Amino acid sequence: MKRDVLIERFFTVLTGGDRVGARAILDEILDADCPAERVLTRLFWPTLEHIQKLYRADQLSELAHNYATRLMRALAEQMQLRLSQAPRRDMSVLVACGTDQGEELGALISADLLEAEGYNVFFVGGGIANDELVEQINQVQPNILVMFGAIPATVPLTRLLIDRLRGIGACPQTQIVVGGGVFNRAEGLAEEIGADLWAQDPEELVNVIIENPQRRMSADQRTVGRKRRPRRDAA
């Protein structure tokens, strides 16, 4: 079956709150021996993007949005149990996001894929104040911090968090990675707020983390976390 047709079917049952129908579609896919990783990245994620796009454009009701995101999250958590697990990497990742339901679902998918790739994942989710996040980051000392953002309102909070971490020198070796819709729609935004890596979707996020373990934004590249100093005339 063509992927576009499958996504449309999935979208229809999700937005209608049809739990039995949604599970039937997943059973159909899994019976065809489709790996759980592909289900999450090629069905769940594009369907979620479609839902979020319509919702932002006021073309999807609050009811349909709630039906879809909550049902998809329940199904995504079931998919996590089916993911093939790679050997452990002895590296930790803390995953956080904004308060939007779609952001949290995208962050959850990212966390599940990272855990399947062998990372030790701490999934914080959304709605946590930056002060608490900074405290937790200091406590966990993660190798990687992932901030997943789908809507513009998340950007200032992410920027303030990165600024705070850089400003106080907390976890200087922690790699900061951002991903999600809002960082796709604004070119250069991820670099502007001081992220070391960025990705447009959960699958790409996992890949860039695996492929770029040493990449860090240099101090002169960052636009946050810098101390402004007044110019001094030459003596």
Buried (B, 14 or more C-beta within 10 A) or exposed (E): EEEEEBBEBBBBBBBBBBBEBBBEBBEEBBEEEBBBBEBBBBBBBBBBBBBBEBBBEEEBEEEBBEBBBBBBBEBBEEBBEBBEEEEEBEBBBBBBBBBBBBBBBBBBBBBBBBBBBBBBBBBBBBEBEBEEBBEBBEEBEBBBBBBBBBBBEBBEBBBBBBBBBBEEEBBEEBBBBBBBBBBBEEEEBBBBBBBBBBBBBBBBBBBBBBEEEEEBBEEEEBEBBEEEEEEEEEE
